[in-house]
Amino acid sequence: MPDNAETGAIRGPAAPGVVGSEFAEVDVRVDTAANGPRLRLEDVRTGRVRFLDALELETIVWLPEGHLQQLLDPSADRWRESARP
């Protein structure tokens, strides 16, 4: 599928690769080994992996802004010893 010139979105089998900022780096890939395609996200720093299917991704898109802000607070889970796998 062609790129979407209006939004800059890439459609098709192209893997985005590493998405990073001064705060985080995440390796983003599309995993097709399960029953259907899903997003494979890997924290480059820790190696922790999470898979998100279409329903989970759509849920993130539809979250009210305040809910997403709560998820972005690293003190809630990320830096606590009890939250480590």
VEXNUDREN-679323 format. One line per field, with one value per atom (N, C-alpha, C): y negated, x negated, z; atom name; chain; residue number from 0. Coordinates in pm, whole numbers. Atoms other than C-alpha are relative to their C-alpha. Example, Ala and Ser with C-alpha at 12.3 -4.5 7.8 and 13.67 -1.06 7.14 Angstrom:
! residues 2
py: [119_450_-120_119_106_-109]
px: [-89_-1230_-90_82_-1367_77]
pz: [0_780_0_-6_714_73]
atom: [N_CA_C_N_CA_C]
kette: [A_A_A_A_A_A]
nr: [0_0_0_1_1_1]
! end
This chain:
! residues 85
py: [119_0_-124_121_-351_-77_89_-606_-96_100_-849_-136_128_-1189_-103_99_-1384_15_-22_-1224_48_-54_-1081_144_-137_-736_95_-103_-435_119_-118_-150_112_-114_198_66_-82_429_-73_70_159_-10_8_185_-137_132_-152_-4_1_-50_-60_56_-243_-139_130_-530_-48_45_-740_-148_139_-1062_-6_10_-1193_80_-72_-993_151_-143_-651_37_-56_-429_133_-121_-161_53_-66_86_46_-28_114_90_-94_409_55_-70_587_149_-143_946_74_-77_1192_147_-139_1513_49_-40_1513_21_-21_1560_-115_116_1212_-96_94_922_-79_80_734_-80_85_465_57_-45_580_-121_115_312_50_-41_360_-124_107_118_29_-23_84_6_6_4_128_-115_302_132_-122_551_51_-43_574_-12_-6_670_3_-1_604_12_-14_711_-67_66_502_40_-34_626_-121_113_408_-60_52_379_-83_76_266_-133_124_11_-98_88_-125_-60_51_-158_-117_110_-375_-124_113_-593_-71_58_-648_-44_44_-713_-151_144_-1055_-45_51_-1274_23_-17_-1255_142_-139_-875_34_-25_-868_-65_68_-1118_84_-88_-878_114_-108_-602_-47_54_-830_-36_33_-889_117_-114_-668_35_-30_-696_95_-89_-497_146_-141_-167_21_-31_-194_10_3_-276_67_-70_-63_143_-136_261_105_-98_442_12_-4_359_71_-65_531_146_-138_863_102]
px: [-84_0_-88_82_-126_1_6_-229_118_-105_38_-67_72_-96_54_-58_144_-50_37_47_-143_134_-294_-2_-8_-170_-50_49_-338_92_-86_-110_-71_61_-220_-105_92_-501_-122_119_-761_1_11_-879_-52_45_-911_-140_132_-1227_5_9_-1334_63_-61_-1119_-61_70_-1312_11_9_-1339_-107_98_-1557_41_-50_-1340_10_-21_-1295_-33_17_-1376_73_-80_-1136_-15_7_-1191_141_-137_-862_-2_-8_-784_141_-126_-481_-30_19_-464_115_-104_-277_0_11_-359_123_-120_-32_116_-118_324_25_-15_319_-113_109_80_20_-3_-7_-129_117_-250_-90_99_-568_-82_73_-719_-106_109_-1058_-71_75_-1210_-148_140_-1563_-89_85_-1709_7_-16_-1566_23_-32_-1470_141_-138_-1115_85_-80_-866_148_-146_-492_59_-71_-256_136_-130_50_76_-82_331_83_-77_570_96_-94_825_-73_77_559_-49_46_422_116_-117_770_41_-33_832_-90_93_521_40_-40_639_122_-124_978_-7_11_849_13_-1_942_-141_135_631_-48_39_628_-41_34_616_-138_132_315_-109_96_136_-33_23_180_-95_88_13_-144_133_-280_-78_68_-366_-90_88_-676_-7_6_-656_111_-111_-330_-42_39_-490_-144_125_-808_-120_121_-1061_18_-22_-917_-52_55_-1090_109_-108_-755_58_-53_-666_-92_95_-970_40_-39_-909_-86]
pz: [0_0_0_6_-67_130_-116_192_-5_-9_310_6_8_200_99_-91_424_142_-140_756_17_-12_678_46_-46_779_-108_91_623_11_0_523_-74_67_428_88_-78_536_54_-48_607_152_-146_968_39_-40_1142_60_-63_1333_139_-135_1642_3_-26_1766_130_-120_2014_25_-43_2205_108_-108_2486_123_-116_2728_-19_22_2563_-144_133_2266_-4_14_2148_-142_129_1866_-35_41_1675_-123_112_1448_-8_15_1309_9_-21_1434_-67_69_1213_42_-42_1403_75_-75_1602_-97_84_1473_-97_85_1323_28_-22_1289_129_-123_1606_6_-14_1704_109_-99_1881_40_-53_2102_97_-89_2269_53_-66_2520_-26_38_2380_122_-120_2723_82_-88_2913_-71_72_2643_27_-30_2781_-126_122_2506_37_-15_2478_-140_126_2199_14_0_2112_-126_116_1889_-41_55_1689_103_-100_1972_105_-99_2221_-58_64_1973_-17_16_1899_134_-134_2273_37_-27_2306_-79_84_2018_59_-51_2184_145_-140_2538_12_-25_2672_43_-24_2709_144_-139_3090_34_-27_3089_-55_58_2860_85_-86_3084_123_-115_3379_-36_45_3177_-20_27_3097_125_-125_3464_41_-29_3514_148_-143_3892_43_-36_3889_-2_11_3778_-43_68_3577_92_-82_3847_135_-126_4127_-12_2_4216_-15_7_4255_-140_137_3891_-97_91_3745_-24_31_3565_69]
atom: [N_CA_C_N_CA_C_N_CA_C_N_CA_C_N_CA_C_N_CA_C_N_CA_C_N_CA_C_N_CA_C_N_CA_C_N_CA_C_N_CA_C_N_CA_C_N_CA_C_N_CA_C_N_CA_C_N_CA_C_N_CA_C_N_CA_C_N_CA_C_N_CA_C_N_CA_C_N_CA_C_N_CA_C_N_CA_C_N_CA_C_N_CA_C_N_CA_C_N_CA_C_N_CA_C_N_CA_C_N_CA_C_N_CA_C_N_CA_C_N_CA_C_N_CA_C_N_CA_C_N_CA_C_N_CA_C_N_CA_C_N_CA_C_N_CA_C_N_CA_C_N_CA_C_N_CA_C_N_CA_C_N_CA_C_N_CA_C_N_CA_C_N_CA_C_N_CA_C_N_CA_C_N_CA_C_N_CA_C_N_CA_C_N_CA_C_N_CA_C_N_CA_C_N_CA_C_N_CA_C_N_CA_C_N_CA_C_N_CA_C_N_CA_C_N_CA_C_N_CA_C_N_CA_C_N_CA_C_N_CA_C_N_CA_C_N_CA_C_N_CA_C_N_CA_C_N_CA_C_N_CA_C_N_CA_C_N_CA_C_N_CA_C_N_CA_C_N_CA_C_N_CA_C_N_CA_C_N_CA_C_N_CA_C_N_CA_C]
kette: [A_A_A_A_A_A_A_A_A_A_A_A_A_A_A_A_A_A_A_A_A_A_A_A_A_A_A_A_A_A_A_A_A_A_A_A_A_A_A_A_A_A_A_A_A_A_A_A_A_A_A_A_A_A_A_A_A_A_A_A_A_A_A_A_A_A_A_A_A_A_A_A_A_A_A_A_A_A_A_A_A_A_A_A_A_A_A_A_A_A_A_A_A_A_A_A_A_A_A_A_A_A_A_A_A_A_A_A_A_A_A_A_A_A_A_A_A_A_A_A_A_A_A_A_A_A_A_A_A_A_A_A_A_A_A_A_A_A_A_A_A_A_A_A_A_A_A_A_A_A_A_A_A_A_A_A_A_A_A_A_A_A_A_A_A_A_A_A_A_A_A_A_A_A_A_A_A_A_A_A_A_A_A_A_A_A_A_A_A_A_A_A_A_A_A_A_A_A_A_A_A_A_A_A_A_A_A_A_A_A_A_A_A_A_A_A_A_A_A_A_A_A_A_A_A_A_A_A_A_A_A_A_A_A_A_A_A_A_A_A_A_A_A_A_A_A_A_A_A_A_A_A_A_A_A]
nr: [0_0_0_1_1_1_2_2_2_3_3_3_4_4_4_5_5_5_6_6_6_7_7_7_8_8_8_9_9_9_10_10_10_11_11_11_12_12_12_13_13_13_14_14_14_15_15_15_16_16_16_17_17_17_18_18_18_19_19_19_20_20_20_21_21_21_22_22_22_23_23_23_24_24_24_25_25_25_26_26_26_27_27_27_28_28_28_29_29_29_30_30_30_31_31_31_32_32_32_33_33_33_34_34_34_35_35_35_36_36_36_37_37_37_38_38_38_39_39_39_40_40_40_41_41_41_42_42_42_43_43_43_44_44_44_45_45_45_46_46_46_47_47_47_48_48_48_49_49_49_50_50_50_51_51_51_52_52_52_53_53_53_54_54_54_55_55_55_56_56_56_57_57_57_58_58_58_59_59_59_60_60_60_61_61_61_62_62_62_63_63_63_64_64_64_65_65_65_66_66_66_67_67_67_68_68_68_69_69_69_70_70_70_71_71_71_72_72_72_73_73_73_74_74_74_75_75_75_76_76_76_77_77_77_78_78_78_79_79_79_80_80_80_81_81_81_82_82_82_83_83_83_84_84_84]
! end
